[in-house]
C-alpha cells in the first residue's frame, strides 16, 4: 500500500481519537483482529430415563397402623 493510497486525516488529534473509538472492532478472522472466534453451539444433553417410584409397604407393616385409636377427652371448665 503506497503512501498516496492511505486515507488522509486532518491534524486534529482529539477528533481522530473520537473517530477511531467510534468505529466497531474488526470482525474475527481478519488480519490484526483481536476478537476471539465464536464458541461452537453446545451439544444437546442426553435425556435421562425416568426412574420408577418405589412401591409403598403393604398395609399393616408398621406398629402404629395396628395401635388402637385413643381419643382425648375435653376437660370440663369449672363454673364460677
C-alpha positions as CSV (number, residue, x, y, z in Angstrom):
1,X,0.0,0.0,0.0
2,X,1.6,3.2,-1.0
3,X,1.6,6.4,0.9
4,X,-0.8,8.1,-1.6
5,X,-3.4,5.4,-1.1
6,X,-3.6,5.9,2.7
7,X,-6.6,8.0,3.9
8,X,-5.6,11.5,4.9
9,X,-6.9,12.5,8.3
10,X,-7.0,16.1,9.5
11,X,-4.4,17.1,12.1
12,X,-7.0,17.1,14.9
13,X,-5.7,14.5,17.4
14,X,-8.8,14.5,19.7
15,X,-11.1,14.3,16.7
16,X,-9.1,11.4,15.3
17,X,-9.3,9.6,18.5
18,X,-13.0,10.1,18.8
19,X,-13.4,8.8,15.2
20,X,-11.3,5.7,15.8
21,X,-13.1,4.8,19.0
22,X,-16.5,5.2,17.4
23,X,-15.7,2.6,14.7
24,X,-16.6,-1.0,15.6
25,X,-13.7,-3.6,16.0
26,X,-12.7,-5.6,13.1
27,X,-14.6,-9.0,12.8
28,X,-12.9,-12.2,13.9
29,X,-10.7,-13.8,11.3
30,X,-9.4,-10.6,9.7
31,X,-5.7,-9.8,10.0
32,X,-4.9,-7.8,13.1
33,X,-8.2,-8.6,14.7
34,X,-8.2,-9.3,18.4
35,X,-11.7,-10.7,18.6
36,X,-12.0,-14.3,19.6
37,X,-13.6,-16.9,17.5
38,X,-17.3,-17.6,18.4
39,X,-17.9,-20.6,20.5
40,X,-19.4,-23.7,18.8
41,X,-23.0,-24.4,19.9
42,X,-23.4,-26.6,22.9
43,X,-24.1,-30.3,22.3
44,X,-27.6,-31.4,23.4
45,X,-27.6,-33.3,26.6
46,X,-28.6,-37.0,26.8
47,X,-32.1,-37.5,28.1
48,X,-32.2,-39.4,31.4
49,X,-34.5,-42.3,31.7
50,X,-37.4,-41.8,34.1
51,X,-36.9,-43.6,37.4
52,X,-39.8,-45.7,38.6
53,X,-41.0,-44.9,42.1
54,X,-40.7,-47.4,45.0
55,X,-44.0,-49.2,45.8
56,X,-45.3,-48.4,49.3
57,X,-45.0,-51.1,52.0
58,X,-48.1,-53.3,52.4
59,X,-50.7,-52.2,54.9
60,X,-50.2,-53.5,58.4
61,X,-46.4,-53.5,58.3
62,X,-45.9,-50.8,60.9
63,X,-46.9,-50.9,64.5
64,X,-48.7,-47.6,64.6
65,X,-51.1,-48.9,62.0
66,X,-52.5,-51.6,64.3
67,X,-52.4,-49.5,67.5
68,X,-55.8,-48.6,69.0
69,X,-57.0,-45.1,68.4
70,X,-57.1,-43.1,71.7
71,X,-59.3,-40.1,71.6
72,X,-58.7,-37.3,74.2
73,X,-61.5,-36.2,76.4
74,X,-62.0,-32.5,76.7
75,X,-61.6,-31.0,80.2
76,X,-64.7,-29.6,81.7
77,X,-64.4,-26.0,82.7
78,X,-65.4,-25.1,86.3
79,X,-68.4,-22.9,86.7
80,X,-68.0,-19.7,88.7
